[in-house]
Amino acid sequence: MIYPSIDKLLNVVSSKYELVHIAAKRSRQIKETNFLQMPSQKYKSTKNIGKALEEVAEGLIIVKHQESGN
């Protein structure tokens, strides 16, 4: 995978593990609902996982961190 670069993605998300979790979850949402946050011709990737990563890179997916209740 060349686009989006991992460096750009890690500026948005704090870790690779979190990125994998977010991209997988969003990819399943795209598969189930066929809802895209950008016009379909704007995506470079044809696969849902690539589209999810592009949405992360564009800042269309907001990551909320939960505070631990300790």
C-alpha positions as CSV (number, residue, x, y, z in Angstrom):
1,M,0.0,0.0,0.0
2,I,1.5,3.3,-1.1
3,Y,-1.3,5.8,-0.4
4,P,-1.9,7.1,2.2
5,S,1.5,6.8,3.7
6,I,1.9,5.3,7.2
7,D,3.7,8.4,8.3
8,K,0.7,10.6,7.5
9,L,-1.7,8.1,9.1
10,L,0.4,8.0,12.3
11,N,0.1,11.8,12.6
12,V,-3.7,11.3,13.0
13,V,-3.7,8.1,15.1
14,S,-1.4,7.5,18.0
15,S,-0.4,3.8,17.2
16,K,-0.4,1.2,14.4
17,Y,-2.6,-1.0,16.5
18,E,-5.2,1.6,16.9
19,L,-5.0,2.4,13.2
20,V,-5.6,-1.3,12.3
21,H,-8.6,-1.4,14.7
22,I,-10.2,1.8,13.3
23,A,-9.6,0.9,9.7
24,A,-11.0,-2.6,10.1
25,K,-14.1,-1.3,11.9
26,R,-14.7,1.4,9.3
27,S,-14.1,-1.1,6.4
28,R,-16.9,-3.3,7.8
29,Q,-19.2,-0.3,8.1
30,I,-18.5,0.6,4.4
31,K,-19.3,-3.0,3.4
32,E,-22.5,-3.2,5.5
33,T,-23.9,0.3,4.6
34,N,-22.2,1.3,1.3
35,F,-21.9,4.8,2.9
36,L,-18.8,6.7,1.9
37,Q,-17.8,10.0,3.4
38,M,-16.3,11.4,0.2
39,P,-17.5,11.1,-3.4
40,S,-16.5,7.7,-4.7
41,Q,-14.4,9.1,-7.6
42,K,-12.2,11.0,-5.0
43,Y,-10.9,7.7,-3.5
44,K,-7.7,6.2,-5.0
45,S,-8.3,2.8,-3.5
46,T,-10.9,0.4,-4.8
47,K,-11.0,-1.8,-1.7
48,N,-12.9,-0.8,1.5
49,I,-9.9,-1.1,3.8
50,G,-8.0,1.4,1.6
51,K,-11.0,3.7,1.5
52,A,-11.1,3.6,5.3
53,L,-7.5,4.5,5.6
54,E,-8.0,7.4,3.1
55,E,-10.8,8.6,5.4
56,V,-8.5,8.5,8.4
57,A,-5.8,10.4,6.5
58,E,-8.3,13.1,5.5
59,G,-9.4,13.5,9.1
60,L,-13.0,12.3,8.4
61,I,-12.8,9.8,11.2
62,I,-12.6,11.2,14.7
63,V,-11.0,9.0,17.3
64,K,-12.4,9.4,20.8
65,H,-10.2,8.2,23.7
66,Q,-12.0,6.9,26.8
67,E,-10.5,7.7,30.1
68,S,-10.0,4.8,32.4
69,G,-12.2,4.8,35.5
70,N,-9.5,3.9,38.0
